[in-house]
């Protein structure tokens, strides 16, 4: 695995809140290795958001903002809604 993907995996698993670590880390474990550059860019953009907002968006408490919503946010929401983050 290249350095960029390893760095993204680390960032997904070390967010600051355990809830975000589990949701993002599980998703990253499942998909980062197969993501193309565009999707990696989207994930990097997503990781710039704070944990509380991310948790609320991922769990569907609030809708994703239009400037963040993309293929990765849709896949992440589906992944977590299906309980595959465990």
MARBA-957579 format. One record per residue: x, y, z of N, C-alpha, C, O, CB in turn. Coordinates in Angstrom, 2 decimals. Glycine has a CB too. Example, Ala and Ser with C-alpha at 12.3 -4.5 7.8 and 13.67 -1.06 7.14 Angstrom:
REM MARBA-957579
<n_east=13.19, n_north=-5.69, n_up=7.80, ca_east=12.30, ca_north=-4.50, ca_up=7.80, c_east=13.20, c_north=-3.30, c_up=7.80, o_east=14.24, o_north=-3.32, o_up=8.46, cb_east=11.31, cb_north=-4.47, cb_up=9.05> $
<n_east=12.85, n_north=-2.25, n_up=7.08, ca_east=13.67, ca_north=-1.06, ca_up=7.14, c_east=12.90, c_north=0.03, c_up=7.87, o_east=13.41, o_north=1.14, o_up=8.04, cb_east=14.08, cb_north=-0.60, cb_up=5.72> $
***
This chain:
REM MARBA-957579
<n_east=0.85, n_north=-1.17, n_up=0.00, ca_east=0.00, ca_north=0.00, ca_up=0.00, c_east=0.90, c_north=1.24, c_up=0.00, o_east=1.90, o_north=1.28, o_up=0.71, cb_east=-0.97, cb_north=0.00, cb_up=1.22> $
<n_east=0.52, n_north=2.23, n_up=-0.79, ca_east=1.36, ca_north=3.43, ca_up=-0.89, c_east=1.18, c_north=4.33, c_up=0.34, o_east=0.26, o_north=4.15, o_up=1.13, cb_east=1.03, cb_north=4.20, cb_up=-2.17> $
<n_east=2.07, n_north=5.31, n_up=0.47, ca_east=2.10, ca_north=6.18, ca_up=1.64, c_east=0.81, c_north=6.97, c_up=1.81, o_east=0.33, o_north=7.16, o_up=2.92, cb_east=3.28, cb_north=7.13, cb_up=1.55> $
<n_east=0.25, n_north=7.44, n_up=0.71, ca_east=-0.99, ca_north=8.23, ca_up=0.78, c_east=-2.12, c_north=7.40, c_up=1.41, o_east=-2.82, o_north=7.88, o_up=2.30, cb_east=-1.40, cb_north=8.72, cb_up=-0.62> $
<n_east=-2.28, n_north=6.20, n_up=0.95, ca_east=-3.33, ca_north=5.33, ca_up=1.49, c_east=-3.08, c_north=4.98, c_up=2.96, o_east=-4.01, o_north=4.96, o_up=3.77, cb_east=-3.43, cb_north=4.03, cb_up=0.65> $
<n_east=-1.83, n_north=4.71, n_up=3.30, ca_east=-1.50, ca_north=4.42, ca_up=4.69, c_east=-1.81, c_north=5.62, c_up=5.58, o_east=-2.33, o_north=5.46, o_up=6.68, cb_east=-0.02, cb_north=4.04, cb_up=4.81> $
<n_east=-1.49, n_north=6.80, n_up=5.10, ca_east=-1.76, ca_north=8.03, ca_up=5.86, c_east=-3.26, c_north=8.22, c_up=6.04, o_east=-3.72, o_north=8.59, o_up=7.12, cb_east=-1.15, cb_north=9.25, cb_up=5.14> $
<n_east=-4.04, n_north=7.96, n_up=4.99, ca_east=-5.49, ca_north=8.09, ca_up=5.09, c_east=-6.08, c_north=7.07, c_up=6.07, o_east=-6.97, o_north=7.41, o_up=6.85, cb_east=-6.14, cb_north=7.92, cb_up=3.71> $
<n_east=-5.59, n_north=5.85, n_up=6.03, ca_east=-6.04, ca_north=4.84, ca_up=6.99, c_east=-5.78, c_north=5.31, c_up=8.43, o_east=-6.64, o_north=5.20, o_up=9.29, cb_east=-5.34, cb_north=3.49, cb_up=6.72> $
<n_east=-4.59, n_north=5.80, n_up=8.65, ca_east=-4.24, ca_north=6.28, ca_up=9.99, c_east=-5.17, c_north=7.42, c_up=10.40, o_east=-5.69, o_north=7.42, o_up=11.52, cb_east=-2.77, cb_north=6.75, cb_up=10.03> $
<n_east=-5.38, n_north=8.37, n_up=9.51, ca_east=-6.24, ca_north=9.52, ca_up=9.84, c_east=-7.68, c_north=9.10, c_up=10.11, o_east=-8.35, o_north=9.69, o_up=10.95, cb_east=-6.21, cb_north=10.54, cb_up=8.71> $
<n_east=-8.15, n_north=8.09, n_up=9.40, ca_east=-9.52, ca_north=7.60, ca_up=9.62, c_east=-9.66, c_north=6.90, c_up=10.97, o_east=-10.71, o_north=6.97, o_up=11.60, cb_east=-9.92, cb_north=6.65, cb_up=8.50> $
<n_east=-8.61, n_north=6.24, n_up=11.40, ca_east=-8.67, ca_north=5.50, ca_up=12.67, c_east=-8.26, c_north=6.34, c_up=13.87, o_east=-8.42, o_north=5.90, o_up=15.01, cb_east=-7.78, cb_north=4.28, cb_up=12.59> $
<n_east=-7.75, n_north=7.53, n_up=13.65, ca_east=-7.28, ca_north=8.38, ca_up=14.75, c_east=-7.89, c_north=9.78, c_up=14.64, o_east=-7.18, o_north=10.77, o_up=14.48, cb_east=-5.73, cb_north=8.48, cb_up=14.74> $
<n_east=-9.20, n_north=9.82, n_up=14.74, ca_east=-9.94, ca_north=11.07, ca_up=14.57, c_east=-10.00, c_north=11.90, c_up=15.84, o_east=-9.92, o_north=13.13, o_up=15.78, cb_east=-11.34, cb_north=10.76, cb_up=14.11> $
<n_east=-10.13, n_north=11.26, n_up=16.98, ca_east=-10.29, ca_north=12.00, ca_up=18.22, c_east=-11.49, c_north=11.52, c_up=19.02, o_east=-11.49, o_north=11.56, o_up=20.25, cb_east=-10.41, cb_north=13.48, cb_up=17.94> $
<n_east=-12.51, n_north=11.05, n_up=18.32, ca_east=-13.64, ca_north=10.43, ca_up=19.03, c_east=-13.72, c_north=8.98, c_up=18.59, o_east=-13.49, o_north=8.66, o_up=17.42, cb_east=-14.99, cb_north=11.19, cb_up=18.75> $
<n_east=-14.04, n_north=8.13, n_up=19.52, ca_east=-14.09, ca_north=6.69, ca_up=19.22, c_east=-15.16, c_north=6.38, c_up=18.17, o_east=-14.96, o_north=5.51, o_up=17.32, cb_east=-14.38, cb_north=5.88, cb_up=20.51> $
<n_east=-16.28, n_north=7.10, n_up=18.22, ca_east=-17.36, ca_north=6.87, ca_up=17.26, c_east=-16.89, c_north=7.13, c_up=15.83, o_east=-17.13, o_north=6.34, o_up=14.92, cb_east=-18.57, cb_north=7.76, cb_up=17.59> $
<n_east=-16.21, n_north=8.27, n_up=15.65, ca_east=-15.70, ca_north=8.61, ca_up=14.31, c_east=-14.62, c_north=7.62, c_up=13.88, o_east=-14.56, o_north=7.23, o_up=12.71, cb_east=-15.14, cb_north=10.05, cb_up=14.29> $
<n_east=-13.78, n_north=7.21, n_up=14.82, ca_east=-12.75, ca_north=6.22, ca_up=14.50, c_east=-13.38, c_north=4.94, c_up=13.94, o_east=-12.92, o_north=4.40, o_up=12.93, cb_east=-11.90, cb_north=5.89, cb_up=15.75> $
<n_east=-14.41, n_north=4.46, n_up=14.60, ca_east=-15.05, ca_north=3.21, ca_up=14.19, c_east=-15.73, c_north=3.36, c_up=12.83, o_east=-15.55, o_north=2.51, o_up=11.95, cb_east=-16.08, cb_north=2.77, cb_up=15.23> $
<n_east=-16.49, n_north=4.43, n_up=12.65, ca_east=-17.21, ca_north=4.61, ca_up=11.38, c_east=-16.25, c_north=4.83, c_up=10.22, o_east=-16.35, o_north=4.14, o_up=9.20, cb_east=-18.16, cb_north=5.80, cb_up=11.49> $
<n_east=-15.34, n_north=5.77, n_up=10.36, ca_east=-14.42, ca_north=6.09, ca_up=9.27, c_east=-13.34, c_north=5.02, c_up=9.10, o_east=-12.97, o_north=4.68, o_up=7.97, cb_east=-13.76, cb_north=7.44, cb_up=9.52> $
<n_east=-12.85, n_north=4.49, n_up=10.20, ca_east=-11.80, ca_north=3.47, ca_up=10.12, c_east=-12.28, c_north=2.19, c_up=9.46, o_east=-11.57, o_north=1.62, o_up=8.63, cb_east=-11.29, cb_north=3.16, cb_up=11.49> $
<n_east=-13.47, n_north=1.74, n_up=9.82, ca_east=-14.02, ca_north=0.54, ca_up=9.19, c_east=-14.23, c_north=0.73, c_up=7.69, o_east=-13.95, o_north=-0.16, o_up=6.89, cb_east=-15.33, cb_north=0.16, cb_up=9.85> $
<n_east=-14.74, n_north=1.91, n_up=7.33, ca_east=-14.95, ca_north=2.23, ca_up=5.91, c_east=-13.60, c_north=2.26, c_up=5.19, o_east=-13.46, o_north=1.69, o_up=4.11, cb_east=-15.67, cb_north=3.59, cb_up=5.76> $
<n_east=-12.63, n_north=2.92, n_up=5.77, ca_east=-11.31, ca_north=3.02, ca_up=5.14, c_east=-10.67, c_north=1.64, c_up=4.97, o_east=-10.10, o_north=1.35, o_up=3.93, cb_east=-10.39, cb_north=3.92, cb_up=5.96> $
<n_east=-10.77, n_north=0.80, n_up=6.00, ca_east=-10.22, ca_north=-0.55, ca_up=5.89, c_east=-10.81, c_north=-1.29, c_up=4.70, o_east=-10.11, o_north=-2.02, o_up=4.00, cb_east=-10.47, cb_north=-1.35, cb_up=7.19> $
<n_east=-12.10, n_north=-1.10, n_up=4.48, ca_east=-12.79, ca_north=-1.82, ca_up=3.41, c_east=-12.51, c_north=-1.25, c_up=2.02, o_east=-12.51, o_north=-2.00, o_up=1.04, cb_east=-14.27, cb_north=-1.80, cb_up=3.67> $
<n_east=-12.26, n_north=0.06, n_up=1.91, ca_east=-12.25, ca_north=0.67, ca_up=0.58, c_east=-11.00, c_north=1.44, c_up=0.15, o_east=-10.78, o_north=1.60, o_up=-1.05, cb_east=-13.36, cb_north=1.57, cb_up=0.50> $
<n_east=-10.19, n_north=1.90, n_up=1.06, ca_east=-9.07, ca_north=2.77, ca_up=0.68, c_east=-8.14, c_north=2.11, c_up=-0.34, o_east=-7.69, o_north=2.77, o_up=-1.28, cb_east=-8.26, cb_north=3.16, cb_up=1.91> $
<n_east=-7.87, n_north=0.85, n_up=-0.19, ca_east=-6.93, ca_north=0.17, ca_up=-1.10, c_east=-7.40, c_north=0.19, c_up=-2.54, o_east=-6.58, o_north=0.16, o_up=-3.46, cb_east=-6.73, cb_north=-1.26, cb_up=-0.66> $
<n_east=-8.71, n_north=0.23, n_up=-2.76, ca_east=-9.23, ca_north=0.18, ca_up=-4.14, c_east=-9.68, c_north=1.53, c_up=-4.68, o_east=-10.17, o_north=1.61, o_up=-5.80, cb_east=-10.38, cb_north=-0.78, cb_up=-4.21> $
<n_east=-9.51, n_north=2.60, n_up=-3.90, ca_east=-9.95, ca_north=3.92, ca_up=-4.35, c_east=-8.99, c_north=4.51, c_up=-5.39, o_east=-7.78, o_north=4.35, o_up=-5.31, cb_east=-10.07, cb_north=4.88, cb_up=-3.17> $
<n_east=-9.59, n_north=5.19, n_up=-6.37, ca_east=-8.77, ca_north=5.92, ca_up=-7.34, c_east=-8.41, c_north=7.29, c_up=-6.76, o_east=-8.86, o_north=7.64, o_up=-5.67, cb_east=-9.52, cb_north=6.07, cb_up=-8.71> $
<n_east=-7.61, n_north=8.07, n_up=-7.48, ca_east=-7.15, ca_north=9.36, ca_up=-6.97, c_east=-8.31, c_north=10.31, c_up=-6.67, o_east=-8.27, o_north=11.04, o_up=-5.68, cb_east=-6.21, cb_north=10.00, cb_up=-7.96> $
<n_east=-9.33, n_north=10.31, n_up=-7.50, ca_east=-10.47, ca_north=11.19, ca_up=-7.29, c_east=-11.17, c_north=10.88, c_up=-5.97, o_east=-11.52, o_north=11.79, o_up=-5.22, cb_east=-11.46, cb_north=11.07, cb_up=-8.44> $
<n_east=-11.38, n_north=9.61, n_up=-5.69, ca_east=-12.04, ca_north=9.22, ca_up=-4.45, c_east=-11.14, c_north=9.46, c_up=-3.24, o_east=-11.62, o_north=9.82, o_up=-2.17, cb_east=-12.45, cb_north=7.74, cb_up=-4.51> $
<n_east=-9.85, n_north=9.27, n_up=-3.41, ca_east=-8.92, ca_north=9.59, ca_up=-2.32, c_east=-8.97, c_north=11.08, c_up=-2.00, o_east=-8.94, o_north=11.47, o_up=-0.83, cb_east=-7.48, cb_north=9.17, cb_up=-2.69> $
<n_east=-9.06, n_north=11.90, n_up=-3.03, ca_east=-9.20, ca_north=13.35, ca_up=-2.83, c_east=-10.47, c_north=13.67, c_up=-2.06, o_east=-10.46, o_north=14.51, o_up=-1.16, cb_east=-9.19, cb_north=14.09, cb_up=-4.18> $
<n_east=-11.56, n_north=13.01, n_up=-2.41, ca_east=-12.83, ca_north=13.24, ca_up=-1.72, c_east=-12.73, c_north=12.83, c_up=-0.25, o_east=-13.24, o_north=13.52, o_up=0.62, cb_east=-13.96, cb_north=12.46, cb_up=-2.42> $
<n_east=-12.08, n_north=11.72, n_up=0.01, ca_east=-11.91, ca_north=11.27, ca_up=1.39, c_east=-11.04, c_north=12.25, c_up=2.17, o_east=-11.33, o_north=12.57, o_up=3.32, cb_east=-11.29, cb_north=9.85, cb_up=1.43> $
<n_east=-9.98, n_north=12.74, n_up=1.55, ca_east=-9.12, ca_north=13.72, ca_up=2.22, c_east=-9.91, c_north=14.98, c_up=2.56, o_east=-9.75, o_north=15.55, o_up=3.64, cb_east=-7.91, cb_north=14.07, cb_up=1.34> $
<n_east=-10.76, n_north=15.43, n_up=1.65, ca_east=-11.60, ca_north=16.60, ca_up=1.91, c_east=-12.54, c_north=16.32, c_up=3.09, o_east=-12.73, o_north=17.18, o_up=3.95, cb_east=-12.42, cb_north=16.98, cb_up=0.64> $
<n_east=-13.10, n_north=15.16, n_up=3.11, ca_east=-14.02, ca_north=14.77, ca_up=4.18, c_east=-13.32, c_north=14.79, c_up=5.53, o_east=-13.92, o_north=15.21, o_up=6.53, cb_east=-14.60, cb_north=13.38, cb_up=3.90> $
<n_east=-12.10, n_north=14.35, n_up=5.59, ca_east=-11.37, ca_north=14.28, ca_up=6.84, c_east=-11.00, c_north=15.65, c_up=7.40, o_east=-10.52, o_north=15.75, o_up=8.53, cb_east=-10.12, cb_north=13.47, cb_up=6.64> $
<n_east=-11.21, n_north=16.70, n_up=6.64, ca_east=-10.97, ca_north=18.06, ca_up=7.12, c_east=-12.12, c_north=18.54, c_up=8.00, o_east=-11.99, o_north=19.57, o_up=8.67, cb_east=-10.77, cb_north=19.02, cb_up=5.94> $
<n_east=-13.22, n_north=17.82, n_up=8.02, ca_east=-14.40, ca_north=18.20, ca_up=8.81, c_east=-14.24, c_north=17.74, c_up=10.25, o_east=-13.46, o_north=16.83, o_up=10.55, cb_east=-15.69, cb_north=17.60, cb_up=8.19> $
<n_east=-14.99, n_north=18.38, n_up=11.15, ca_east=-14.87, ca_north=17.97, ca_up=12.56, c_east=-15.69, c_north=16.72, c_up=12.84, o_east=-16.63, o_north=16.40, o_up=12.11, cb_east=-15.31, cb_north=19.12, cb_up=13.49> $
<n_east=-15.33, n_north=16.03, n_up=13.88, ca_east=-15.93, ca_north=14.72, ca_up=14.20, c_east=-17.42, c_north=14.79, c_up=14.49, o_east=-18.17, o_north=13.91, o_up=14.07, cb_east=-15.22, cb_north=14.13, cb_up=15.38> $
<n_east=-17.85, n_north=15.79, n_up=15.19, ca_east=-19.27, ca_north=15.88, ca_up=15.54, c_east=-20.12, c_north=16.05, c_up=14.29, o_east=-21.14, o_north=15.39, o_up=14.14, cb_east=-19.52, cb_north=17.05, cb_up=16.51> $
<n_east=-19.70, n_north=16.92, n_up=13.39, ca_east=-20.42, ca_north=17.09, ca_up=12.13, c_east=-20.40, c_north=15.80, c_up=11.32, o_east=-21.43, o_north=15.36, o_up=10.81, cb_east=-19.82, cb_north=18.23, cb_up=11.30> $
<n_east=-19.23, n_north=15.18, n_up=11.22, ca_east=-19.12, ca_north=13.93, ca_up=10.47, c_east=-20.06, c_north=12.87, c_up=11.03, o_east=-20.78, o_north=12.20, o_up=10.28, cb_east=-17.68, cb_north=13.41, cb_up=10.50> $
<n_east=-20.07, n_north=12.71, n_up=12.33, ca_east=-20.93, ca_north=11.72, ca_up=12.95, c_east=-22.40, c_north=11.99, c_up=12.63, o_east=-23.14, o_north=11.08, o_up=12.27, cb_east=-20.71, cb_north=11.70, cb_up=14.48> $
<n_east=-22.81, n_north=13.24, n_up=12.75, ca_east=-24.21, ca_north=13.59, ca_up=12.46, c_east=-24.57, c_north=13.37, c_up=11.00, o_east=-25.69, o_north=12.95, o_up=10.70, cb_east=-24.47, cb_north=15.03, cb_up=12.84> $
<n_east=-23.66, n_north=13.64, n_up=10.10, ca_east=-23.94, ca_north=13.42, ca_up=8.67, c_east=-23.95, c_north=11.93, c_up=8.34, o_east=-24.85, o_north=11.46, o_up=7.64, cb_east=-22.89, cb_north=14.14, cb_up=7.81> $
<n_east=-22.96, n_north=11.20, n_up=8.84, ca_east=-22.86, ca_north=9.77, ca_up=8.54, c_east=-24.09, c_north=9.02, c_up=9.05, o_east=-24.62, o_north=8.14, o_up=8.37, cb_east=-21.58, cb_north=9.18, cb_up=9.16> $
<n_east=-24.53, n_north=9.38, n_up=10.25, ca_east=-25.66, ca_north=8.67, ca_up=10.85, c_east=-27.00, c_north=9.16, c_up=10.34, o_east=-28.04, o_north=8.60, o_up=10.70, cb_east=-25.62, cb_north=8.80, cb_up=12.34> $
<n_east=-27.00, n_north=10.20, n_up=9.52, ca_east=-28.24, ca_north=10.71, ca_up=8.95, c_east=-29.01, c_north=11.67, c_up=9.84, o_east=-30.14, o_north=12.03, o_up=9.52, cb_east=-29.11, cb_north=9.57, cb_up=8.60> $
<n_east=-28.42, n_north=12.07, n_up=10.94, ca_east=-29.09, ca_north=13.04, ca_up=11.82, c_east=-29.29, c_north=14.36, c_up=11.08, o_east=-30.31, o_north=15.03, o_up=11.23, cb_east=-28.27, cb_north=13.27, cb_up=13.12> $
<n_east=-28.29, n_north=14.73, n_up=10.28, ca_east=-28.37, ca_north=15.91, ca_up=9.42, c_east=-27.94, c_north=15.51, c_up=8.01, o_east=-27.14, o_north=14.59, o_up=7.85, cb_east=-27.47, cb_north=17.07, cb_up=9.98> $
<n_east=-28.45, n_north=16.20, n_up=7.00, ca_east=-28.03, ca_north=15.88, ca_up=5.63, c_east=-26.60, c_north=16.37, c_up=5.37, o_east=-26.12, o_north=17.32, o_up=5.99, cb_east=-29.00, cb_north=16.50, cb_up=4.60> $
<n_east=-25.95, n_north=15.70, n_up=4.43, ca_east=-24.62, ca_north=16.14, ca_up=4.02, c_east=-24.73, c_north=17.52, c_up=3.37, o_east=-25.64, o_north=17.74, o_up=2.57, cb_east=-23.96, cb_north=15.11, cb_up=3.05> $
<n_east=-23.83, n_north=18.44, n_up=3.69, ca_east=-23.82, ca_north=19.74, ca_up=2.99, c_east=-23.49, c_north=19.53, c_up=1.52, o_east=-22.72, o_north=18.64, o_up=1.16, cb_east=-22.79, cb_north=20.71, cb_up=3.65> $
<n_east=-24.07, n_north=20.36, n_up=0.68, ca_east=-23.88, ca_north=20.21, ca_up=-0.77, c_east=-22.41, c_north=20.30, c_up=-1.18, o_east=-21.99, o_north=19.64, o_up=-2.13, cb_east=-24.67, cb_north=21.28, cb_up=-1.51> $
<n_east=-21.62, n_north=21.10, n_up=-0.48, ca_east=-20.21, ca_north=21.25, ca_up=-0.86, c_east=-19.34, c_north=20.06, c_up=-0.44, o_east=-18.17, o_north=19.98, o_up=-0.83, cb_east=-19.64, cb_north=22.52, cb_up=-0.25> $
<n_east=-19.90, n_north=19.15, n_up=0.34, ca_east=-19.15, ca_north=17.97, ca_up=0.79, c_east=-19.72, c_north=16.70, c_up=0.18, o_east=-18.98, o_north=15.73, o_up=-0.03, cb_east=-19.18, cb_north=17.88, cb_up=2.32> $
<n_east=-21.00, n_north=16.69, n_up=-0.11, ca_east=-21.66, ca_north=15.47, ca_up=-0.61, c_east=-21.05, c_north=15.02, c_up=-1.93, o_east=-20.90, o_north=15.81, o_up=-2.87, cb_east=-23.16, cb_north=15.72, cb_up=-0.78> $
<n_east=-20.70, n_north=13.72, n_up=-2.00, ca_east=-20.08, ca_north=13.16, ca_up=-3.20, c_east=-20.19, c_north=11.63, c_up=-3.16, o_east=-20.93, o_north=11.09, o_up=-2.33, cb_east=-18.59, cb_north=13.61, cb_up=-3.33> $
<n_east=-19.48, n_north=10.96, n_up=-4.02, ca_east=-19.52, ca_north=9.50, ca_up=-4.05, c_east=-19.06, c_north=8.87, c_up=-2.74, o_east=-19.63, o_north=7.87, o_up=-2.29, cb_east=-18.65, cb_north=8.99, cb_up=-5.19> $
<n_east=-18.06, n_north=9.45, n_up=-2.13, ca_east=-17.52, ca_north=8.90, ca_up=-0.89, c_east=-18.51, c_north=9.06, c_up=0.25, o_east=-18.71, o_north=8.13, o_up=1.04, cb_east=-16.19, cb_north=9.57, cb_up=-0.53> $
<n_east=-19.14, n_north=10.22, n_up=0.35, ca_east=-20.10, ca_north=10.41, ca_up=1.44, c_east=-21.29, c_north=9.46, c_up=1.28, o_east=-21.80, o_north=8.94, o_up=2.27, cb_east=-20.59, cb_north=11.88, cb_up=1.48> $
<n_east=-21.72, n_north=9.24, n_up=0.06, ca_east=-22.83, ca_north=8.31, ca_up=-0.18, c_east=-22.42, c_north=6.89, c_up=0.20, o_east=-23.18, o_north=6.17, o_up=0.85, cb_east=-23.28, cb_north=8.37, cb_up=-1.66> $
<n_east=-21.23, n_north=6.49, n_up=-0.22, ca_east=-20.74, ca_north=5.14, ca_up=0.09, c_east=-20.54, c_north=4.97, c_up=1.59, o_east=-20.85, o_north=3.91, o_up=2.14, cb_east=-19.43, cb_north=4.86, cb_up=-0.66> $
<n_east=-20.02, n_north=5.99, n_up=2.25, ca_east=-19.80, ca_north=5.93, ca_up=3.69, c_east=-21.12, c_north=5.81, c_up=4.45, o_east=-21.24, o_north=5.01, o_up=5.37, cb_east=-19.02, cb_north=7.16, cb_up=4.16> $
<n_east=-22.10, n_north=6.60, n_up=4.06, ca_east=-23.41, ca_north=6.54, ca_up=4.70, c_east=-24.04, c_north=5.16, c_up=4.53, o_east=-24.58, o_north=4.60, o_up=5.49, cb_east=-24.34, cb_north=7.61, cb_up=4.13> $
<n_east=-23.97, n_north=4.62, n_up=3.33, ca_east=-24.53, ca_north=3.30, ca_up=3.07, c_east=-23.79, c_north=2.23, c_up=3.87, o_east=-24.41, o_north=1.36, o_up=4.49, cb_east=-24.46, cb_north=2.97, cb_up=1.57> $
<n_east=-22.48, n_north=2.30, n_up=3.86, ca_east=-21.64, ca_north=1.35, ca_up=4.59, c_east=-22.03, c_north=1.30, c_up=6.06, o_east=-22.20, o_north=0.23, o_up=6.63, cb_east=-20.15, cb_north=1.72, cb_up=4.45> $
<n_east=-22.18, n_north=2.47, n_up=6.67, ca_east=-22.49, ca_north=2.53, ca_up=8.09, c_east=-23.96, c_north=2.17, c_up=8.37, o_east=-24.25, o_north=1.53, o_up=9.38, cb_east=-22.18, cb_north=3.93, cb_up=8.63> $
<n_east=-24.87, n_north=2.57, n_up=7.50, ca_east=-26.28, ca_north=2.24, ca_up=7.68, c_east=-26.49, c_north=0.73, c_up=7.64, o_east=-27.36, o_north=0.19, o_up=8.32, cb_east=-27.15, cb_north=2.93, cb_up=6.61> $
<n_east=-25.70, n_north=0.05, n_up=6.83, ca_east=-25.81, ca_north=-1.41, ca_up=6.71, c_east=-25.09, c_north=-2.12, c_up=7.86, o_east=-25.12, o_north=-3.35, o_up=7.93, cb_east=-25.23, cb_north=-1.88, cb_up=5.38> $
<n_east=-24.47, n_north=-1.37, n_up=8.74, ca_east=-23.78, ca_north=-1.96, ca_up=9.88, c_east=-22.47, c_north=-2.64, c_up=9.55, o_east=-21.98, o_north=-3.45, o_up=10.33, cb_east=-24.66, cb_north=-2.94, cb_up=10.53> $
<n_east=-21.89, n_north=-2.30, n_up=8.41, ca_east=-20.65, ca_north=-2.97, ca_up=8.01, c_east=-19.42, c_north=-2.36, c_up=8.67, o_east=-18.32, o_north=-2.87, o_up=8.49, cb_east=-20.50, cb_north=-2.91, cb_up=6.51> $
<n_east=-19.59, n_north=-1.27, n_up=9.44, ca_east=-18.47, ca_north=-0.62, ca_up=10.10, c_east=-17.98, c_north=-1.40, c_up=11.31, o_east=-16.95, o_north=-1.05, o_up=11.89, cb_east=-18.85, cb_north=0.77, cb_up=10.52> $
<n_east=-18.67, n_north=-2.42, n_up=11.70, ca_east=-18.32, ca_north=-3.18, ca_up=12.91, c_east=-17.22, c_north=-4.17, c_up=12.67, o_east=-16.82, o_north=-4.88, o_up=13.59, cb_east=-19.52, cb_north=-3.91, cb_up=13.45> $
***
